[in-house]
């Protein structure tokens, strides 16, 4: 990602929010202008790991380490609006739907984990509204659509939740395998599929030894994957029999993001 001399370190996530995109590197949120890549602003947020964009209010909800932060974004840059402390927790991924942020928490002070539901109706005062008690080792979360949430965890594998009551997600179904430690989750709403990158199990077994899959990107009938060594593209028209089409060395490759309507 170009940032004209102020490049982030190890990128954990890129969030596209036209006319800006935000790069997180575990320490800092970098705000760039999408059209030119020009660095607009940055905010130091220790532990910044993932973020979700609320287009209606032009705010960025950032999760990572031991906190949830809410930042407003505008032409003048980034402003921290609200903060929720999570001491001795390990917050991983976040999505936003309406007034709620859903946060995957891999570890907490009780020695297990929870899916957090954070009320962000007041961006200056995010509040923990609910902690789902059945998801231990939760590493990722995604929206299938406005009414359904998908999670991966070590306790029940891949699970689908109803958001009919957005403050208290209701478990609809789950897999019978354990996905821990999952490293990426990608949902294809159009095809009603979820792809999970794991270290020990999975349909696509073509992988680089000793390298975890860091990025997944569904693009129609194609699934792109990355690890720290290679980039791959699979034809997934037959999900039980994916075919690899591209195999390219790309040392240091990390997460994937779609910018400008095209796969990264």
C-alpha positions as CSV (number, residue, x, y, z in Angstrom):
1,X,0.0,0.0,0.0
2,X,1.5,3.3,-1.1
3,X,1.7,6.0,1.6
4,X,4.5,8.2,0.2
5,X,7.2,7.5,2.8
6,X,5.0,6.7,5.7
7,X,4.3,3.1,5.1
8,X,2.7,0.9,7.8
9,X,4.5,-2.1,9.2
10,X,2.8,-5.5,9.3
11,X,-0.6,-4.8,7.8
12,X,-3.4,-6.5,9.6
13,X,-6.4,-5.1,7.7
14,X,-7.3,-2.6,5.0
15,X,-10.8,-1.1,5.1
16,X,-12.2,0.5,1.9
17,X,-14.5,3.4,2.5
18,X,-14.7,5.6,-0.5
19,X,-13.2,8.3,-0.8
20,X,-10.8,6.9,1.8
21,X,-9.2,3.7,2.8
22,X,-7.7,2.8,6.1
23,X,-4.7,0.6,6.8
24,X,-4.2,-1.0,10.2
25,X,-0.8,-2.3,11.3
26,X,-1.4,-3.2,15.0
27,X,-0.3,0.2,16.2
28,X,-1.7,2.8,13.9
29,X,-4.7,3.5,11.7
30,X,-3.5,5.2,8.5
31,X,-6.1,7.1,6.4
32,X,-5.4,7.4,2.7
33,X,-7.3,9.1,-0.2
34,X,-8.5,6.2,-2.4
35,X,-7.9,7.9,-5.8
36,X,-4.3,8.9,-5.2
37,X,-3.1,6.9,-2.2
38,X,-2.2,10.2,-0.5
39,X,-1.8,9.9,3.2
40,X,-4.5,12.1,4.8
41,X,-4.0,11.4,8.5
42,X,-3.2,8.7,11.1
43,X,-4.2,7.8,14.6
44,X,-2.1,5.9,17.1
45,X,-4.2,3.0,18.6
46,X,-2.0,0.4,20.2
47,X,-3.3,-3.1,19.3
48,X,-5.3,-1.8,16.3
49,X,-6.1,-5.1,14.4
50,X,-9.4,-4.7,12.5
51,X,-11.9,-2.1,11.7
52,X,-15.4,-1.7,10.2
53,X,-16.8,1.3,8.4
54,X,-20.2,2.9,9.2
55,X,-20.9,4.8,6.0
56,X,-24.1,6.4,7.4
57,X,-22.2,8.2,10.1
58,X,-18.7,8.3,8.6
59,X,-17.2,6.5,11.6
60,X,-14.7,3.7,11.9
61,X,-15.0,1.2,14.6
62,X,-11.6,-0.2,15.5
63,X,-11.0,-3.4,17.5
64,X,-7.8,-4.9,18.6
65,X,-5.8,-5.7,21.6
66,X,-7.7,-4.6,24.7
67,X,-10.1,-2.0,23.3
68,X,-12.8,-0.9,20.9
69,X,-12.4,2.6,19.6
70,X,-14.8,4.7,17.5
71,X,-13.2,7.3,15.2
72,X,-14.9,9.9,13.0
73,X,-13.4,10.4,9.5
74,X,-13.6,13.5,7.3
75,X,-11.6,15.6,4.9
76,X,-9.7,17.0,7.9
77,X,-8.7,13.5,9.1
78,X,-9.4,11.2,12.0
79,X,-10.8,12.0,15.4
80,X,-11.2,9.6,18.3
81,X,-14.8,9.9,19.4
82,X,-15.3,7.0,21.9
83,X,-13.4,4.2,23.6
84,X,-14.3,1.0,25.4
85,X,-11.6,-0.7,27.4
86,X,-11.2,-4.5,27.4
87,X,-8.3,-5.3,29.8
88,X,-6.8,-8.7,29.4
89,X,-8.9,-9.5,26.3
90,X,-7.8,-10.2,22.8
91,X,-10.2,-8.6,20.3
92,X,-9.8,-9.8,16.7
93,X,-12.4,-8.8,14.1
94,X,-15.3,-6.5,14.0
95,X,-18.3,-5.8,11.8
96,X,-21.0,-3.1,12.2
97,X,-24.7,-3.4,11.6
98,X,-27.0,-0.5,12.5
99,X,-26.3,0.6,16.1
100,X,-24.2,-2.4,17.0
101,X,-20.7,-3.6,16.5
102,X,-20.0,-7.4,16.6
103,X,-16.5,-8.2,17.9
104,X,-14.7,-11.5,17.9
105,X,-12.8,-12.0,21.1
106,X,-10.2,-14.8,21.0
107,X,-9.3,-14.7,24.7
108,X,-10.5,-13.0,27.8
109,X,-9.7,-12.8,31.5
110,X,-11.8,-15.9,32.2
111,X,-9.5,-18.0,30.1
112,X,-11.9,-18.5,27.2
113,X,-13.6,-16.1,24.8
114,X,-16.8,-14.5,23.8
115,X,-18.5,-12.7,20.9
116,X,-19.1,-9.2,22.0
117,X,-22.1,-7.0,21.0
118,X,-21.2,-3.4,21.5
119,X,-23.8,-0.6,21.3
120,X,-22.3,2.2,19.2
121,X,-25.5,4.3,18.9
122,X,-23.7,7.0,20.8
123,X,-20.3,7.1,19.1
124,X,-18.8,9.0,22.0
125,X,-19.7,6.3,24.5
126,X,-19.6,2.7,23.1
127,X,-21.2,0.2,25.6
128,X,-20.8,-3.5,25.9
129,X,-24.5,-4.6,25.5
130,X,-24.1,-8.4,25.4
131,X,-21.4,-11.1,25.6
132,X,-22.4,-14.3,23.8
133,X,-21.5,-17.2,26.2
134,X,-21.1,-20.1,23.8
135,X,-18.3,-19.0,21.6
136,X,-14.9,-19.8,22.9
137,X,-11.8,-19.0,20.9
138,X,-13.7,-16.7,18.5
139,X,-11.3,-15.4,15.9
140,X,-13.5,-13.9,13.1
141,X,-17.0,-12.5,12.4
142,X,-18.7,-11.5,9.2
143,X,-22.2,-10.4,8.0
144,X,-23.9,-12.8,5.6
145,X,-26.7,-10.2,5.2
146,X,-28.5,-7.7,7.3
147,X,-30.3,-10.5,9.2
148,X,-27.5,-13.0,9.7
149,X,-24.1,-13.1,11.3
150,X,-21.3,-15.7,10.7
151,X,-18.6,-16.5,13.2
152,X,-15.7,-19.0,13.5
153,X,-14.6,-20.3,16.9
154,X,-12.9,-23.2,18.6
155,X,-16.0,-24.2,20.5
156,X,-18.6,-24.7,17.7
157,X,-16.7,-24.2,14.5
158,X,-18.5,-22.0,11.9
159,X,-21.8,-20.7,13.2
160,X,-24.7,-18.7,11.7
161,X,-26.7,-16.4,14.0
162,X,-29.9,-14.6,13.5
163,X,-29.9,-10.8,14.1
164,X,-33.7,-10.5,14.5
165,X,-32.8,-9.2,17.9
166,X,-29.5,-7.4,17.1
167,X,-28.5,-7.1,20.7
168,X,-28.8,-10.8,21.4
169,X,-27.8,-12.9,18.3
170,X,-29.6,-16.2,18.2
171,X,-27.7,-19.4,17.1
172,X,-29.3,-21.0,14.0
173,X,-26.7,-23.6,13.0
174,X,-23.1,-24.6,13.4
175,X,-20.6,-27.1,11.9
176,X,-19.5,-30.2,13.6
177,X,-15.7,-29.5,13.3
178,X,-13.4,-27.2,15.1
179,X,-11.9,-24.4,13.1
180,X,-9.4,-23.1,15.6
181,X,-7.0,-21.6,14.9
182,X,-8.7,-19.8,12.0
183,X,-6.8,-17.0,10.3
184,X,-9.4,-15.6,7.9
185,X,-13.1,-15.7,7.1
186,X,-14.7,-14.6,3.8
187,X,-18.4,-14.6,3.2
188,X,-19.9,-14.6,-0.3
189,X,-23.5,-13.4,0.2
190,X,-24.6,-13.9,-3.4
191,X,-23.7,-17.6,-3.3
192,X,-24.5,-18.1,0.4
193,X,-21.0,-19.5,1.1
194,X,-18.5,-19.0,3.8
195,X,-14.8,-19.7,3.3
196,X,-12.6,-20.3,6.4
197,X,-8.8,-20.5,6.4
198,X,-7.5,-22.8,9.1
199,X,-4.2,-24.5,10.0
200,X,-5.5,-28.0,10.6
201,X,-8.7,-28.6,8.5
202,X,-10.3,-27.3,5.4
203,X,-11.5,-28.3,1.9
204,X,-8.6,-26.6,0.1
205,X,-5.5,-28.4,1.3
206,X,-3.0,-26.8,-1.2
207,X,-1.0,-24.7,1.2
208,X,2.5,-23.5,1.9
209,X,4.2,-25.7,4.7
210,X,4.4,-23.8,8.0
211,X,2.5,-20.8,6.6
212,X,-1.0,-19.8,7.7
213,X,-3.4,-18.4,5.2
214,X,-3.7,-14.8,6.0
215,X,-6.1,-13.5,3.3
216,X,-9.2,-14.7,1.6
217,X,-11.1,-12.9,-1.1
218,X,-14.2,-14.3,-2.9
219,X,-14.7,-12.8,-6.4
220,X,-17.5,-14.6,-8.2
221,X,-16.3,-18.1,-9.1
222,X,-12.8,-17.3,-7.9
223,X,-11.3,-17.4,-4.5
224,X,-8.0,-15.7,-3.9
225,X,-5.7,-16.7,-1.0
226,X,-2.5,-15.4,0.4
227,X,0.1,-16.5,3.0
228,X,3.5,-14.9,3.7
229,X,5.0,-16.7,0.7
230,X,2.5,-17.0,-2.1
231,X,-0.7,-15.7,-3.7
232,X,-3.1,-18.3,-5.2
233,X,-6.4,-18.1,-7.1
234,X,-8.9,-21.0,-7.1
235,X,-11.9,-21.8,-9.3
236,X,-14.6,-22.6,-6.7
237,X,-17.6,-23.2,-9.0
238,X,-17.5,-26.7,-7.6
239,X,-16.9,-26.0,-3.9
240,X,-16.1,-29.6,-3.1
241,X,-13.4,-29.7,-5.8
242,X,-11.6,-26.3,-6.1
243,X,-9.1,-26.0,-9.0
244,X,-6.0,-23.9,-8.6
245,X,-5.3,-21.6,-11.5
246,X,-2.7,-19.1,-10.2
247,X,0.4,-19.8,-8.1
248,X,2.7,-16.9,-7.6
249,X,5.5,-16.2,-5.2
250,X,4.9,-13.0,-3.4
251,X,7.0,-12.8,-0.3
252,X,5.4,-10.9,2.6
253,X,1.9,-11.1,1.1
254,X,-0.8,-10.4,3.7
255,X,-4.5,-9.8,3.9
256,X,-6.5,-9.2,0.7
257,X,-8.9,-6.3,0.1
258,X,-11.0,-5.2,-2.8
259,X,-10.4,-1.6,-3.8
260,X,-12.2,0.2,-6.6
261,X,-14.3,-2.8,-7.5
262,X,-11.4,-5.1,-8.3
263,X,-9.6,-7.8,-6.3
264,X,-6.4,-6.7,-4.6
